[in-house]
Amino acid sequence: GAGVSQSPRYKVAKRGQDVALRCDPISGHVSLFWYQQALGQGPEFLTYFQNEAQLDKSGLPSDRFFAERPEGSVSTLKIQRTQQEDSAVYLCASSLGGGLGPYEQYFGPGTRLTVT
Amino acid sequence: QQQVKQSPQSLIVQKGGISIINCAYENTAFDYFPWYQQFPGKGPALLIAIRPDVSEKKEGRFTISFNKSAKQFSLHIMDSQPGDSATYFCAAANSGYSTLTFGKGTMLLVSP
């Protein structure tokens, strides 16, 4: 079946612009995660949804970052007034279970954001 | 505070050799330890995972060894192939809190 898809795959934004990144999880997956991956680093957690509920947003670096999953499937990560330090790959992952597991997370290809 | 420390940063192995990547964790609440493989321009792909009730898990050429008392775990790739050349990440999570904490990655190059 189809895996996690993300769009756009590449986004170039001028500093100060707003961007919206989309994630389509695997059908039926309850949990959805957003991670940020800087060049040459491991992914770092941003936020976590179980169905439409945002259970953890402790990793969002500032109040310019906002995520939603209004119907418990597709999710959007929005970044307002982008800054150069926001340049990174934004990864979305989904997992079949919620809470106590299972924990297998399946990642999408990511969106590479470049802020100029 | 880096909760999952991964080494080495890079590794070159000859074809047919054994690649070994090590990780150490600090949080004793972690009870799920996956390894991911990432090729350039792609998202991480789950390779193999272990829970602390076993000391070793093998899937094909990939083996995880786990040492709970030392808070360490490692990935062994047997008979390494050029197609294994990628970046490998260890990660950890704890029950009831599903988010993964990743190591910084190891860039593996398998020379033909």
Chai-1 contact restraints between the chains, C-beta under 6 A:
chainA,res_idxA,chainB,res_idxB,connection_type,confidence,min_distance_angstrom,max_distance_angstrom,comment,restraint_id
A,S31,B,S98,contact,1.0,0.0,6.0,A-B,restraint_1
A,Q41,B,K104,contact,1.0,0.0,6.0,A-B,restraint_2
A,G42,B,F89,contact,1.0,0.0,6.0,A-B,restraint_3
A,G42,B,F102,contact,1.0,0.0,6.0,A-B,restraint_4
A,G42,B,G103,contact,1.0,0.0,6.0,A-B,restraint_5
A,G42,B,K104,contact,1.0,0.0,6.0,A-B,restraint_6
A,G42,B,G105,contact,1.0,0.0,6.0,A-B,restraint_7
A,P43,B,F102,contact,1.0,0.0,6.0,A-B,restraint_8
A,F45,B,T99,contact,1.0,0.0,6.0,A-B,restraint_9
A,Y48,B,T99,contact,1.0,0.0,6.0,A-B,restraint_10
A,L91,B,G43,contact,1.0,0.0,6.0,A-B,restraint_11
A,L100,B,S95,contact,1.0,0.0,6.0,A-B,restraint_12
A,L100,B,G96,contact,1.0,0.0,6.0,A-B,restraint_13
A,Y103,B,Y32,contact,1.0,0.0,6.0,A-B,restraint_14
A,Y103,B,A93,contact,1.0,0.0,6.0,A-B,restraint_15
A,Y103,B,S98,contact,1.0,0.0,6.0,A-B,restraint_16
A,E104,B,L46,contact,1.0,0.0,6.0,A-B,restraint_17
A,F107,B,G43,contact,1.0,0.0,6.0,A-B,restraint_18
A,F107,B,P44,contact,1.0,0.0,6.0,A-B,restraint_19
A,G108,B,G43,contact,1.0,0.0,6.0,A-B,restraint_20
A,P109,B,K42,contact,1.0,0.0,6.0,A-B,restraint_21
A,P109,B,G43,contact,1.0,0.0,6.0,A-B,restraint_22
A,G110,B,G43,contact,1.0,0.0,6.0,A-B,restraint_23
